[in-house]
Structure formats: C-alpha cells, structure tokens
C-alpha cells in the first residue's frame, strides 16, 4: 500500500526531516507515517477524522 501512495511532508518541516510525519491521501482515507520509518506502521484515518485532528492541533 505505502509504495503506491504519493507521500508528502509539511512545508513547515525542517530541511533535515528529523521529526516529521508524512501524509498521503488515496481518495478514501488519509494515511500518516513517520518519515524516518517509511516501511513502518501507517495510521489510516477517515478524512473527517484527519480534519478534526489537524483543526485541534492548529489551536
């Protein structure tokens, strides 16, 4: 699954990328992973859950 997705980091990420998450969207779910462990676990969220999370984090 992870290989077929187009992953991206926030524009606010440091150039070193040492503490980042990557996000991908496949039209059904939003996928989140640790940028340092790209073959590791992936958190899959419904788009509404992702919107709620990012809205809460931004406060």
PyMOL Python script that loads the backbone (N, CA, C, O; Angstrom):
from pymol import cmd

cmd.read_pdbstr("""\
ATOM      1  N   UNK A   1       0.813  -1.186   0.000  1.00  0.00           N
ATOM      2  CA  UNK A   1       0.000   0.000   0.000  1.00  0.00           C
ATOM      3  C   UNK A   1       0.859   1.251   0.000  1.00  0.00           C
ATOM      4  O   UNK A   1       0.622   2.138  -0.821  1.00  0.00           O
ATOM      5  N   UNK A   2       1.840   1.368   0.876  1.00  0.00           N
ATOM      6  CA  UNK A   2       2.625   2.579   1.030  1.00  0.00           C
ATOM      7  C   UNK A   2       3.373   2.969  -0.231  1.00  0.00           C
ATOM      8  O   UNK A   2       3.546   4.158  -0.499  1.00  0.00           O
ATOM      9  N   UNK A   3       3.815   2.001  -1.004  1.00  0.00           N
ATOM     10  CA  UNK A   3       4.609   2.305  -2.188  1.00  0.00           C
ATOM     11  C   UNK A   3       3.774   2.998  -3.267  1.00  0.00           C
ATOM     12  O   UNK A   3       4.311   3.816  -4.014  1.00  0.00           O
ATOM     13  N   UNK A   4       2.498   2.699  -3.369  1.00  0.00           N
ATOM     14  CA  UNK A   4       1.654   3.266  -4.414  1.00  0.00           C
ATOM     15  C   UNK A   4       1.161   4.670  -4.076  1.00  0.00           C
ATOM     16  O   UNK A   4       0.684   5.375  -4.965  1.00  0.00           O
ATOM     17  N   UNK A   5       1.260   5.089  -2.836  1.00  0.00           N
ATOM     18  CA  UNK A   5       0.779   6.393  -2.412  1.00  0.00           C
ATOM     19  C   UNK A   5       1.817   7.474  -2.663  1.00  0.00           C
ATOM     20  O   UNK A   5       3.018   7.204  -2.658  1.00  0.00           O
ATOM     21  N   UNK A   6       1.351   8.698  -2.884  1.00  0.00           N
ATOM     22  CA  UNK A   6       2.261   9.846  -3.027  1.00  0.00           C
ATOM     23  C   UNK A   6       2.335  10.539  -1.666  1.00  0.00           C
ATOM     24  O   UNK A   6       1.405  11.238  -1.263  1.00  0.00           O
ATOM     25  N   UNK A   7       3.444  10.339  -0.971  1.00  0.00           N
ATOM     26  CA  UNK A   7       3.641  10.865   0.368  1.00  0.00           C
ATOM     27  C   UNK A   7       4.229  12.266   0.303  1.00  0.00           C
ATOM     28  O   UNK A   7       5.013  12.577  -0.594  1.00  0.00           O
ATOM     29  N   UNK A   8       3.847  13.119   1.266  1.00  0.00           N
ATOM     30  CA  UNK A   8       4.428  14.452   1.339  1.00  0.00           C
ATOM     31  C   UNK A   8       4.590  14.870   2.797  1.00  0.00           C
ATOM     32  O   UNK A   8       3.911  14.367   3.692  1.00  0.00           O
ATOM     33  N   UNK A   9       5.512  15.807   3.003  1.00  0.00           N
ATOM     34  CA  UNK A   9       5.766  16.383   4.331  1.00  0.00           C
ATOM     35  C   UNK A   9       5.232  17.808   4.346  1.00  0.00           C
ATOM     36  O   UNK A   9       5.036  18.421   3.296  1.00  0.00           O
ATOM     37  N   UNK A  10       5.005  18.315   5.513  1.00  0.00           N
ATOM     38  CA  UNK A  10       4.579  19.689   5.680  1.00  0.00           C
ATOM     39  C   UNK A  10       5.646  20.646   5.169  1.00  0.00           C
ATOM     40  O   UNK A  10       6.840  20.356   5.252  1.00  0.00           O
ATOM     41  N   UNK A  11       5.220  21.773   4.647  1.00  0.00           N
ATOM     42  CA  UNK A  11       6.177  22.806   4.231  1.00  0.00           C
ATOM     43  C   UNK A  11       6.877  23.411   5.440  1.00  0.00           C
ATOM     44  O   UNK A  11       7.876  24.114   5.287  1.00  0.00           O
ATOM     45  N   UNK A  12       6.367  23.149   6.635  1.00  0.00           N
ATOM     46  CA  UNK A  12       6.978  23.638   7.876  1.00  0.00           C
ATOM     47  C   UNK A  12       8.031  22.674   8.413  1.00  0.00           C
ATOM     48  O   UNK A  12       8.652  22.959   9.437  1.00  0.00           O
ATOM     49  N   UNK A  13       8.246  21.554   7.757  1.00  0.00           N
ATOM     50  CA  UNK A  13       9.234  20.580   8.202  1.00  0.00           C
ATOM     51  C   UNK A  13      10.637  21.148   8.055  1.00  0.00           C
ATOM     52  O   UNK A  13      10.909  21.949   7.161  1.00  0.00           O
ATOM     53  N   UNK A  14      11.515  20.723   8.941  1.00  0.00           N
ATOM     54  CA  UNK A  14      12.905  21.173   8.845  1.00  0.00           C
ATOM     55  C   UNK A  14      13.564  20.507   7.637  1.00  0.00           C
ATOM     56  O   UNK A  14      13.137  19.431   7.219  1.00  0.00           O
ATOM     57  N   UNK A  15      14.591  21.129   7.075  1.00  0.00           N
ATOM     58  CA  UNK A  15      15.270  20.524   5.932  1.00  0.00           C
ATOM     59  C   UNK A  15      15.850  19.142   6.243  1.00  0.00           C
ATOM     60  O   UNK A  15      15.952  18.292   5.359  1.00  0.00           O
ATOM     61  N   UNK A  16      16.231  18.922   7.512  1.00  0.00           N
ATOM     62  CA  UNK A  16      16.776  17.627   7.903  1.00  0.00           C
ATOM     63  C   UNK A  16      15.704  16.552   7.956  1.00  0.00           C
ATOM     64  O   UNK A  16      16.007  15.368   7.812  1.00  0.00           O
ATOM     65  N   UNK A  17      14.448  16.953   8.162  1.00  0.00           N
ATOM     66  CA  UNK A  17      13.358  15.998   8.245  1.00  0.00           C
ATOM     67  C   UNK A  17      13.477  15.039   9.407  1.00  0.00           C
ATOM     68  O   UNK A  17      13.025  13.896   9.332  1.00  0.00           O
ATOM     69  N   UNK A  18      14.100  15.518  10.504  1.00  0.00           N
ATOM     70  CA  UNK A  18      14.388  14.611  11.605  1.00  0.00           C
ATOM     71  C   UNK A  18      13.201  14.329  12.519  1.00  0.00           C
ATOM     72  O   UNK A  18      13.236  13.353  13.268  1.00  0.00           O
ATOM     73  N   UNK A  19      12.167  15.137  12.484  1.00  0.00           N
ATOM     74  CA  UNK A  19      11.000  14.890  13.337  1.00  0.00           C
ATOM     75  C   UNK A  19       9.738  15.231  12.555  1.00  0.00           C
ATOM     76  O   UNK A  19       9.017  16.169  12.896  1.00  0.00           O
ATOM     77  N   UNK A  20       9.485  14.471  11.517  1.00  0.00           N
ATOM     78  CA  UNK A  20       8.370  14.766  10.618  1.00  0.00           C
ATOM     79  C   UNK A  20       7.445  13.571  10.478  1.00  0.00           C
ATOM     80  O   UNK A  20       7.825  12.423  10.707  1.00  0.00           O
ATOM     81  N   UNK A  21       6.247  13.878  10.104  1.00  0.00           N
ATOM     82  CA  UNK A  21       5.335  12.839   9.639  1.00  0.00           C
ATOM     83  C   UNK A  21       5.096  13.097   8.165  1.00  0.00           C
ATOM     84  O   UNK A  21       5.235  14.223   7.686  1.00  0.00           O
ATOM     85  N   UNK A  22       4.743  12.060   7.463  1.00  0.00           N
ATOM     86  CA  UNK A  22       4.376  12.174   6.060  1.00  0.00           C
ATOM     87  C   UNK A  22       2.912  11.786   5.930  1.00  0.00           C
ATOM     88  O   UNK A  22       2.405  10.956   6.685  1.00  0.00           O
ATOM     89  N   UNK A  23       2.252  12.389   4.975  1.00  0.00           N
ATOM     90  CA  UNK A  23       0.823  12.185   4.781  1.00  0.00           C
ATOM     91  C   UNK A  23       0.565  11.851   3.313  1.00  0.00           C
ATOM     92  O   UNK A  23       1.216  12.384   2.415  1.00  0.00           O
ATOM     93  N   UNK A  24      -0.387  10.969   3.094  1.00  0.00           N
ATOM     94  CA  UNK A  24      -0.848  10.641   1.738  1.00  0.00           C
ATOM     95  C   UNK A  24      -2.361  10.496   1.773  1.00  0.00           C
ATOM     96  O   UNK A  24      -2.933  10.134   2.801  1.00  0.00           O
ATOM     97  N   UNK A  25      -3.003  10.777   0.655  1.00  0.00           N
ATOM     98  CA  UNK A  25      -4.458  10.650   0.564  1.00  0.00           C
ATOM     99  C   UNK A  25      -4.777   9.835  -0.679  1.00  0.00           C
ATOM    100  O   UNK A  25      -4.260  10.106  -1.763  1.00  0.00           O
ATOM    101  N   UNK A  26      -5.621   8.850  -0.513  1.00  0.00           N
ATOM    102  CA  UNK A  26      -5.950   7.982  -1.657  1.00  0.00           C
ATOM    103  C   UNK A  26      -7.379   8.168  -2.157  1.00  0.00           C
ATOM    104  O   UNK A  26      -7.869   7.361  -2.948  1.00  0.00           O
ATOM    105  N   UNK A  27      -8.049   9.221  -1.705  1.00  0.00           N
ATOM    106  CA  UNK A  27      -9.423   9.462  -2.107  1.00  0.00           C
ATOM    107  C   UNK A  27     -10.432   8.883  -1.138  1.00  0.00           C
ATOM    108  O   UNK A  27     -11.601   9.270  -1.155  1.00  0.00           O
ATOM    109  N   UNK A  28     -10.000   7.964  -0.295  1.00  0.00           N
ATOM    110  CA  UNK A  28     -10.877   7.337   0.687  1.00  0.00           C
ATOM    111  C   UNK A  28     -10.397   7.607   2.104  1.00  0.00           C
ATOM    112  O   UNK A  28     -11.199   7.906   2.989  1.00  0.00           O
ATOM    113  N   UNK A  29      -9.090   7.502   2.318  1.00  0.00           N
ATOM    114  CA  UNK A  29      -8.505   7.675   3.642  1.00  0.00           C
ATOM    115  C   UNK A  29      -7.278   8.568   3.563  1.00  0.00           C
ATOM    116  O   UNK A  29      -6.671   8.743   2.506  1.00  0.00           O
ATOM    117  N   UNK A  30      -6.932   9.132   4.726  1.00  0.00           N
ATOM    118  CA  UNK A  30      -5.687   9.871   4.878  1.00  0.00           C
ATOM    119  C   UNK A  30      -4.739   8.953   5.634  1.00  0.00           C
ATOM    120  O   UNK A  30      -5.090   8.414   6.683  1.00  0.00           O
ATOM    121  N   UNK A  31      -3.543   8.780   5.102  1.00  0.00           N
ATOM    122  CA  UNK A  31      -2.550   7.880   5.680  1.00  0.00           C
ATOM    123  C   UNK A  31      -1.416   8.716   6.263  1.00  0.00           C
ATOM    124  O   UNK A  31      -0.958   9.671   5.636  1.00  0.00           O
ATOM    125  N   UNK A  32      -0.965   8.356   7.463  1.00  0.00           N
ATOM    126  CA  UNK A  32       0.074   9.103   8.162  1.00  0.00           C
ATOM    127  C   UNK A  32       1.154   8.118   8.595  1.00  0.00           C
ATOM    128  O   UNK A  32       0.856   7.040   9.109  1.00  0.00           O
ATOM    129  N   UNK A  33       2.425   8.506   8.379  1.00  0.00           N
ATOM    130  CA  UNK A  33       3.533   7.651   8.803  1.00  0.00           C
ATOM    131  C   UNK A  33       4.691   8.516   9.302  1.00  0.00           C
ATOM    132  O   UNK A  33       4.743   9.717   9.037  1.00  0.00           O
ATOM    133  N   UNK A  34       5.598   7.900  10.012  1.00  0.00           N
ATOM    134  CA  UNK A  34       6.827   8.536  10.487  1.00  0.00           C
ATOM    135  C   UNK A  34       7.790   8.614   9.310  1.00  0.00           C
ATOM    136  O   UNK A  34       8.067   7.602   8.667  1.00  0.00           O
ATOM    137  N   UNK A  35       8.297   9.799   9.027  1.00  0.00           N
ATOM    138  CA  UNK A  35       9.177   9.954   7.867  1.00  0.00           C
ATOM    139  C   UNK A  35      10.493   9.196   8.020  1.00  0.00           C
ATOM    140  O   UNK A  35      11.150   8.891   7.025  1.00  0.00           O
ATOM    141  N   UNK A  36      10.880   8.891   9.248  1.00  0.00           N
ATOM    142  CA  UNK A  36      12.137   8.167   9.471  1.00  0.00           C
ATOM    143  C   UNK A  36      11.966   6.660   9.330  1.00  0.00           C
ATOM    144  O   UNK A  36      12.951   5.939   9.168  1.00  0.00           O
ATOM    145  N   UNK A  37      10.724   6.174   9.389  1.00  0.00           N
ATOM    146  CA  UNK A  37      10.447   4.731   9.332  1.00  0.00           C
ATOM    147  C   UNK A  37       9.398   4.504   8.241  1.00  0.00           C
ATOM    148  O   UNK A  37       8.252   4.158   8.529  1.00  0.00           O
ATOM    149  N   UNK A  38       9.802   4.701   7.006  1.00  0.00           N
ATOM    150  CA  UNK A  38       8.851   4.656   5.903  1.00  0.00           C
ATOM    151  C   UNK A  38       8.249   3.281   5.668  1.00  0.00           C
ATOM    152  O   UNK A  38       7.175   3.178   5.075  1.00  0.00           O
ATOM    153  N   UNK A  39       8.905   2.236   6.111  1.00  0.00           N
ATOM    154  CA  UNK A  39       8.346   0.889   5.987  1.00  0.00           C
ATOM    155  C   UNK A  39       7.618   0.463   7.253  1.00  0.00           C
ATOM    156  O   UNK A  39       7.185  -0.685   7.365  1.00  0.00           O
ATOM    157  N   UNK A  40       7.479   1.379   8.205  1.00  0.00           N
ATOM    158  CA  UNK A  40       6.842   1.080   9.482  1.00  0.00           C
ATOM    159  C   UNK A  40       5.330   1.186   9.409  1.00  0.00           C
ATOM    160  O   UNK A  40       4.750   1.223   8.323  1.00  0.00           O
ATOM    161  N   UNK A  41       4.702   1.233  10.562  1.00  0.00           N
ATOM    162  CA  UNK A  41       3.243   1.282  10.601  1.00  0.00           C
ATOM    163  C   UNK A  41       2.685   2.573  10.017  1.00  0.00           C
ATOM    164  O   UNK A  41       3.344   3.613  10.029  1.00  0.00           O
ATOM    165  N   UNK A  42       1.476   2.492   9.511  1.00  0.00           N
ATOM    166  CA  UNK A  42       0.768   3.627   8.928  1.00  0.00           C
ATOM    167  C   UNK A  42      -0.557   3.787   9.654  1.00  0.00           C
ATOM    168  O   UNK A  42      -1.293   2.820   9.852  1.00  0.00           O
ATOM    169  N   UNK A  43      -0.849   5.011  10.045  1.00  0.00           N
ATOM    170  CA  UNK A  43      -2.133   5.338  10.671  1.00  0.00           C
ATOM    171  C   UNK A  43      -3.081   5.749   9.554  1.00  0.00           C
ATOM    172  O   UNK A  43      -2.790   6.686   8.810  1.00  0.00           O
ATOM    173  N   UNK A  44      -4.213   5.060   9.428  1.00  0.00           N
ATOM    174  CA  UNK A  44      -5.210   5.356   8.401  1.00  0.00           C
ATOM    175  C   UNK A  44      -6.403   6.038   9.057  1.00  0.00           C
ATOM    176  O   UNK A  44      -6.987   5.515  10.006  1.00  0.00           O
ATOM    177  N   UNK A  45      -6.757   7.207   8.540  1.00  0.00           N
ATOM    178  CA  UNK A  45      -7.849   7.993   9.114  1.00  0.00           C
ATOM    179  C   UNK A  45      -8.881   8.341   8.050  1.00  0.00           C
ATOM    180  O   UNK A  45      -8.553   8.525   6.878  1.00  0.00           O
ATOM    181  N   UNK A  46     -10.127   8.427   8.481  1.00  0.00           N
ATOM    182  CA  UNK A  46     -11.165   8.966   7.606  1.00  0.00           C
ATOM    183  C   UNK A  46     -10.870  10.457   7.422  1.00  0.00           C
ATOM    184  O   UNK A  46     -10.352  11.089   8.343  1.00  0.00           O
ATOM    185  N   UNK A  47     -11.183  11.029   6.267  1.00  0.00           N
ATOM    186  CA  UNK A  47     -10.909  12.448   6.041  1.00  0.00           C
ATOM    187  C   UNK A  47     -11.503  13.361   7.127  1.00  0.00           C
ATOM    188  O   UNK A  47     -10.880  14.356   7.497  1.00  0.00           O
ATOM    189  N   UNK A  48     -12.685  13.039   7.636  1.00  0.00           N
ATOM    190  CA  UNK A  48     -13.290  13.859   8.691  1.00  0.00           C
ATOM    191  C   UNK A  48     -12.463  13.792   9.977  1.00  0.00           C
ATOM    192  O   UNK A  48     -12.328  14.795  10.678  1.00  0.00           O
ATOM    193  N   UNK A  49     -11.916  12.628  10.285  1.00  0.00           N
ATOM    194  CA  UNK A  49     -11.069  12.479  11.469  1.00  0.00           C
ATOM    195  C   UNK A  49      -9.769  13.264  11.296  1.00  0.00           C
ATOM    196  O   UNK A  49      -9.298  13.896  12.242  1.00  0.00           O
ATOM    197  N   UNK A  50      -9.192  13.229  10.105  1.00  0.00           N
ATOM    198  CA  UNK A  50      -7.972  13.999   9.824  1.00  0.00           C
ATOM    199  C   UNK A  50      -8.249  15.491   9.974  1.00  0.00           C
ATOM    200  O   UNK A  50      -7.444  16.214  10.561  1.00  0.00           O
ATOM    201  N   UNK A  51      -9.372  15.953   9.452  1.00  0.00           N
ATOM    202  CA  UNK A  51      -9.725  17.374   9.559  1.00  0.00           C
ATOM    203  C   UNK A  51      -9.904  17.778  11.021  1.00  0.00           C
ATOM    204  O   UNK A  51      -9.477  18.860  11.424  1.00  0.00           O
ATOM    205  N   UNK A  52     -10.527  16.919  11.807  1.00  0.00           N
ATOM    206  CA  UNK A  52     -10.702  17.222  13.221  1.00  0.00           C
ATOM    207  C   UNK A  52      -9.361  17.262  13.931  1.00  0.00           C
ATOM    208  O   UNK A  52      -9.120  18.155  14.744  1.00  0.00           O
ATOM    209  N   UNK A  53      -8.486  16.312  13.638  1.00  0.00           N
ATOM    210  CA  UNK A  53      -7.159  16.266  14.263  1.00  0.00           C
ATOM    211  C   UNK A  53      -6.348  17.509  13.908  1.00  0.00           C
ATOM    212  O   UNK A  53      -5.791  18.158  14.794  1.00  0.00           O
ATOM    213  N   UNK A  54      -6.278  17.840  12.638  1.00  0.00           N
ATOM    214  CA  UNK A  54      -5.477  18.998  12.234  1.00  0.00           C
ATOM    215  C   UNK A  54      -6.085  20.302  12.736  1.00  0.00           C
ATOM    216  O   UNK A  54      -5.354  21.253  13.016  1.00  0.00           O
ATOM    217  N   UNK A  55      -7.385  20.362  12.854  1.00  0.00           N
ATOM    218  CA  UNK A  55      -8.023  21.546  13.434  1.00  0.00           C
ATOM    219  C   UNK A  55      -7.687  21.693  14.903  1.00  0.00           C
ATOM    220  O   UNK A  55      -7.463  22.804  15.382  1.00  0.00           O
ATOM    221  N   UNK A  56      -7.650  20.592  15.616  1.00  0.00           N
ATOM    222  CA  UNK A  56      -7.327  20.612  17.044  1.00  0.00           C
ATOM    223  C   UNK A  56      -5.849  20.952  17.266  1.00  0.00           C
ATOM    224  O   UNK A  56      -5.523  21.732  18.160  1.00  0.00           O
ATOM    225  N   UNK A  57      -4.972  20.381  16.472  1.00  0.00           N
ATOM    226  CA  UNK A  57      -3.532  20.612  16.615  1.00  0.00           C
ATOM    227  C   UNK A  57      -3.204  22.067  16.306  1.00  0.00           C
ATOM    228  O   UNK A  57      -2.301  22.635  16.921  1.00  0.00           O
ATOM    229  N   UNK A  58      -3.910  22.675  15.374  1.00  0.00           N
ATOM    230  CA  UNK A  58      -3.641  24.049  14.970  1.00  0.00           C
ATOM    231  C   UNK A  58      -4.050  25.100  15.971  1.00  0.00           C
ATOM    232  O   UNK A  58      -3.764  26.282  15.780  1.00  0.00           O
ATOM    233  N   UNK A  59      -4.718  24.691  17.042  1.00  0.00           N
ATOM    234  CA  UNK A  59      -5.195  25.679  18.045  1.00  0.00           C
ATOM    235  C   UNK A  59      -4.132  26.038  19.027  1.00  0.00           C
ATOM    236  O   UNK A  59      -4.368  26.847  19.925  1.00  0.00           O
TER     237      UNK A  59
END
""", "prot")
cmd.dss("prot")
cmd.show_as("cartoon", "prot")
cmd.util.cbc("prot")
cmd.orient("prot")
